[in-house]
Amino acid sequence: MKLKDKVIAITGGSEGLGKSIAKEVLKDGAKVVILALNEELTKAAARELGKNAQGFVCDIRKKDQVEKAFEKIYKEYGNIDILVNNAGIWFEGEIEDHPEEAVDNLFDTNVKGPIHTTQEVLPKMRQNKEGQIFNVISTAGVDAEVDWPIYVATKHALKGLTDSLRASMQGSGIKIMGFFPGGMDTKIFDTAGFPKGETDWMMKKEDVARIVHFILCQPDDVIMDHVEVKKLMKEDE
Protein backbone atom coordinates (compact mmCIF):
# COMPACT_ATOMS: atom_id res chain seq x y z
CA MET A 1 0.00 0.00 0.00
CA LYS A 2 1.28 3.45 -0.87
CA LEU A 3 0.81 5.77 2.09
CA LYS A 4 0.67 9.04 0.18
CA ASP A 5 -2.53 10.94 1.12
CA LYS A 6 -3.67 8.07 3.37
CA VAL A 7 -5.19 9.18 6.67
CA ILE A 8 -3.45 7.43 9.55
CA ALA A 9 -4.76 7.75 13.12
CA ILE A 10 -2.23 6.92 15.85
CA THR A 11 -3.19 6.67 19.52
CA GLY A 12 -0.50 7.65 21.99
CA GLY A 13 1.01 9.67 19.18
CA SER A 14 2.31 12.63 21.17
CA GLU A 15 5.57 10.91 22.18
CA GLY A 16 7.42 7.61 22.22
CA LEU A 17 6.81 4.99 19.56
CA GLY A 18 3.59 6.63 18.35
CA LYS A 19 5.34 9.89 17.51
CA SER A 20 8.19 8.00 15.85
CA ILE A 21 5.69 6.09 13.68
CA ALA A 22 4.08 9.39 12.72
CA LYS A 23 7.43 10.76 11.58
CA GLU A 24 8.05 7.70 9.43
CA VAL A 25 4.72 7.66 7.60
CA LEU A 26 4.78 11.42 7.06
CA LYS A 27 7.88 10.89 4.90
CA ASP A 28 5.61 9.07 2.44
CA GLY A 29 3.10 11.91 2.28
CA ALA A 30 0.54 10.45 4.65
CA LYS A 31 -1.87 12.59 6.62
CA VAL A 32 -1.42 11.87 10.31
CA VAL A 33 -3.85 12.28 13.15
CA ILE A 34 -2.41 11.77 16.61
CA LEU A 35 -4.62 11.13 19.61
CA ALA A 36 -3.26 11.51 23.12
CA LEU A 37 -4.28 12.40 26.63
CA ASN A 38 -1.99 15.32 27.44
CA GLU A 39 -3.12 18.50 25.68
CA GLU A 40 0.22 20.30 25.87
CA LEU A 41 2.20 17.33 24.54
CA THR A 42 -0.35 16.66 21.82
CA LYS A 43 -0.28 20.22 20.50
CA ALA A 44 3.51 20.36 20.68
CA ALA A 45 3.87 17.06 18.81
CA ALA A 46 1.48 18.18 16.07
CA ARG A 47 3.46 21.40 15.61
CA GLU A 48 6.72 19.47 15.43
CA LEU A 49 5.35 16.93 12.96
CA GLY A 50 4.28 19.64 10.56
CA LYS A 51 1.42 20.69 8.31
CA ASN A 52 0.25 17.16 7.46
CA ALA A 53 -0.27 16.26 11.11
CA GLN A 54 -3.00 17.23 13.50
CA GLY A 55 -3.47 16.43 17.17
CA PHE A 56 -6.67 15.57 19.02
CA VAL A 57 -6.82 15.40 22.79
CA CYS A 58 -8.66 12.23 23.72
CA ASP A 59 -8.78 9.82 26.65
CA ILE A 60 -9.22 6.48 24.87
CA ARG A 61 -10.43 4.94 28.13
CA LYS A 62 -13.64 6.94 27.78
CA LYS A 63 -15.93 5.95 24.95
CA ASP A 64 -17.68 9.32 24.74
CA GLN A 65 -14.38 11.14 24.22
CA VAL A 66 -13.35 8.65 21.54
CA GLU A 67 -16.68 9.09 19.75
CA LYS A 68 -16.35 12.90 19.77
CA ALA A 69 -12.73 12.83 18.61
CA PHE A 70 -13.41 10.47 15.70
CA GLU A 71 -16.51 12.44 14.73
CA LYS A 72 -14.24 15.47 14.31
CA ILE A 73 -11.63 13.47 12.40
CA TYR A 74 -14.19 12.06 9.96
CA LYS A 75 -15.72 15.50 9.48
CA GLU A 76 -12.34 16.97 8.58
CA TYR A 77 -10.71 14.12 6.67
CA GLY A 78 -13.67 12.09 5.44
CA ASN A 79 -11.97 8.77 6.11
CA ILE A 80 -9.44 6.89 8.20
CA ASP A 81 -7.39 4.44 6.16
CA ILE A 82 -5.18 3.08 8.93
CA LEU A 83 -5.69 2.93 12.69
CA VAL A 84 -2.60 2.33 14.80
CA ASN A 85 -3.60 1.35 18.32
CA ASN A 86 -0.33 2.26 20.00
CA ALA A 87 -1.30 3.83 23.33
CA GLY A 88 -0.56 1.68 26.35
CA ILE A 89 0.55 1.81 29.97
CA TRP A 90 2.53 -0.50 32.25
CA PHE A 91 2.70 -1.50 35.91
CA GLU A 92 5.02 -3.76 37.87
CA GLY A 93 4.79 -5.87 41.01
CA GLU A 94 3.16 -8.86 42.62
CA ILE A 95 -0.54 -9.21 41.91
CA GLU A 96 -1.45 -8.27 45.49
CA ASP A 97 0.58 -5.06 45.10
CA HIS A 98 -1.65 -3.79 42.30
CA PRO A 99 -4.20 -1.31 43.68
CA GLU A 100 -7.64 -1.49 42.12
CA GLU A 101 -7.06 1.86 40.43
CA ALA A 102 -3.99 0.47 38.65
CA VAL A 103 -5.87 -2.66 37.55
CA ASP A 104 -8.73 -0.58 36.14
CA ASN A 105 -6.33 1.81 34.42
CA LEU A 106 -4.38 -1.02 32.79
CA PHE A 107 -7.47 -2.70 31.37
CA ASP A 108 -9.18 0.56 30.42
CA THR A 109 -6.13 1.79 28.50
CA ASN A 110 -4.62 -1.40 27.07
CA VAL A 111 -7.82 -3.26 26.22
CA LYS A 112 -10.89 -1.04 26.28
CA GLY A 113 -9.05 1.80 24.53
CA PRO A 114 -8.33 -0.24 21.38
CA ILE A 115 -11.88 -1.60 21.50
CA HIS A 116 -13.29 1.94 21.57
CA THR A 117 -11.17 3.16 18.66
CA THR A 118 -11.79 0.03 16.58
CA GLN A 119 -15.53 0.42 17.06
CA GLU A 120 -15.24 3.89 15.51
CA VAL A 121 -13.27 2.94 12.38
CA LEU A 122 -14.44 -0.57 11.52
CA PRO A 123 -17.94 0.28 10.19
CA LYS A 124 -16.51 2.71 7.62
CA MET A 125 -13.76 0.23 6.70
CA ARG A 126 -16.39 -2.45 6.15
CA GLN A 127 -18.28 -0.06 3.91
CA ASN A 128 -15.12 0.75 1.93
CA LYS A 129 -14.00 -2.90 1.92
CA GLU A 130 -10.48 -1.84 2.83
CA GLY A 131 -8.42 -0.51 5.71
CA GLN A 132 -5.81 -1.50 8.25
CA ILE A 133 -6.01 -1.85 12.02
CA PHE A 134 -2.56 -2.25 13.52
CA ASN A 135 -2.44 -3.18 17.20
CA VAL A 136 0.83 -2.57 19.01
CA ILE A 137 0.71 -5.27 21.66
CA SER A 138 3.97 -6.43 23.32
CA THR A 139 6.04 -9.56 23.69
CA ALA A 140 4.15 -9.76 27.00
CA GLY A 141 1.16 -10.74 24.86
CA VAL A 142 2.82 -14.05 24.03
CA ASP A 143 5.12 -14.59 27.04
CA ALA A 144 4.36 -14.77 30.75
CA GLU A 145 6.71 -12.20 32.23
CA VAL A 146 7.53 -12.37 35.94
CA ASP A 147 6.08 -9.61 38.19
CA TRP A 148 3.88 -8.12 35.44
CA PRO A 149 0.70 -10.19 35.99
CA ILE A 150 -1.96 -7.60 35.19
CA TYR A 151 -0.01 -5.97 32.38
CA VAL A 152 0.54 -9.41 30.84
CA ALA A 153 -3.18 -10.17 31.23
CA THR A 154 -4.10 -6.99 29.30
CA LYS A 155 -1.69 -7.80 26.49
CA HIS A 156 -2.97 -11.36 26.18
CA ALA A 157 -6.47 -9.91 26.02
CA LEU A 158 -5.45 -7.54 23.23
CA LYS A 159 -3.86 -10.42 21.33
CA GLY A 160 -7.11 -12.37 21.65
CA LEU A 161 -9.08 -9.39 20.38
CA THR A 162 -6.72 -9.02 17.44
CA ASP A 163 -6.83 -12.72 16.54
CA SER A 164 -10.62 -12.82 16.69
CA LEU A 165 -11.03 -9.68 14.60
CA ARG A 166 -8.61 -11.00 12.00
CA ALA A 167 -10.62 -14.21 11.69
CA SER A 168 -13.82 -12.20 11.42
CA MET A 169 -12.40 -9.95 8.70
CA GLN A 170 -11.25 -12.75 6.40
CA GLY A 171 -12.23 -11.86 2.82
CA SER A 172 -13.30 -8.33 3.77
CA GLY A 173 -10.26 -6.50 2.41
CA ILE A 174 -9.49 -5.22 5.92
CA LYS A 175 -6.17 -6.08 7.50
CA ILE A 176 -6.05 -6.74 11.26
CA MET A 177 -2.48 -7.01 12.50
CA GLY A 178 -0.76 -7.72 15.79
CA PHE A 179 2.71 -6.34 16.47
CA PHE A 180 4.72 -7.59 19.45
CA PRO A 181 7.73 -5.44 20.35
CA GLY A 182 10.00 -5.91 23.33
CA GLY A 183 11.17 -3.07 25.56
CA MET A 184 11.98 0.27 23.98
CA ASP A 185 13.54 3.54 25.10
CA THR A 186 10.19 5.23 25.74
CA LYS A 187 8.83 6.79 28.93
CA ILE A 188 6.41 3.93 29.69
CA PHE A 189 8.39 2.76 32.72
CA ASP A 190 9.05 6.27 34.05
CA THR A 191 5.40 7.24 33.68
CA ALA A 192 4.36 4.16 35.66
CA GLY A 193 6.72 5.08 38.48
CA PHE A 194 9.20 2.27 37.81
CA PRO A 195 12.14 3.92 36.01
CA LYS A 196 14.60 1.52 34.40
CA GLY A 197 17.23 3.96 33.18
CA GLU A 198 19.29 3.00 30.15
CA THR A 199 19.37 -0.77 29.81
CA ASP A 200 20.93 -3.05 27.20
CA TRP A 201 17.67 -4.87 26.42
CA MET A 202 15.83 -1.78 25.21
CA MET A 203 15.45 -1.14 21.49
CA LYS A 204 15.46 2.33 19.97
CA LYS A 205 11.90 3.46 19.25
CA GLU A 206 13.00 4.94 15.93
CA ASP A 207 14.22 1.52 14.77
CA VAL A 208 10.93 -0.10 15.76
CA ALA A 209 8.98 2.67 14.00
CA ARG A 210 10.79 1.88 10.76
CA ILE A 211 9.66 -1.73 11.06
CA VAL A 212 6.06 -0.62 11.60
CA HIS A 213 6.34 1.63 8.55
CA PHE A 214 7.56 -1.30 6.46
CA ILE A 215 4.63 -3.47 7.56
CA LEU A 216 2.06 -0.79 6.79
CA CYS A 217 3.49 -0.35 3.29
CA GLN A 218 2.97 -3.94 2.19
CA PRO A 219 0.83 -4.57 -0.93
CA ASP A 220 -2.92 -4.62 -0.45
CA ASP A 221 -3.04 -8.39 -0.90
CA VAL A 222 -0.23 -9.08 1.61
CA ILE A 223 -0.64 -9.12 5.39
CA MET A 224 2.20 -9.26 7.90
CA ASP A 225 0.75 -10.52 11.13
CA HIS A 226 2.12 -11.54 14.52
CA VAL A 227 5.49 -9.89 14.06
CA GLU A 228 7.70 -10.09 17.17
CA VAL A 229 10.64 -7.71 17.52
CA LYS A 230 13.27 -8.04 20.23
CA LYS A 231 16.72 -6.65 20.94
CA LEU A 232 19.52 -8.91 19.71
CA MET A 233 21.80 -9.34 22.69
CA LYS A 234 25.51 -9.97 22.34
CA GLU A 235 27.55 -12.13 24.70
CA ASP A 236 29.33 -9.14 26.25
CA GLU A 237 26.09 -7.26 27.01
Beta strands, then each sheet from edge to edge (+ up, - down):
strand 1: 7-11
strand 2: 31-36
strand 3: 53-57
strand 4: 82-85
strand 5: 131-136
strand 6: 174-181
strand 7: 227-229
sheet 1: 3+ 2+ 1+ 4+ 5+ 6+ 7+
end
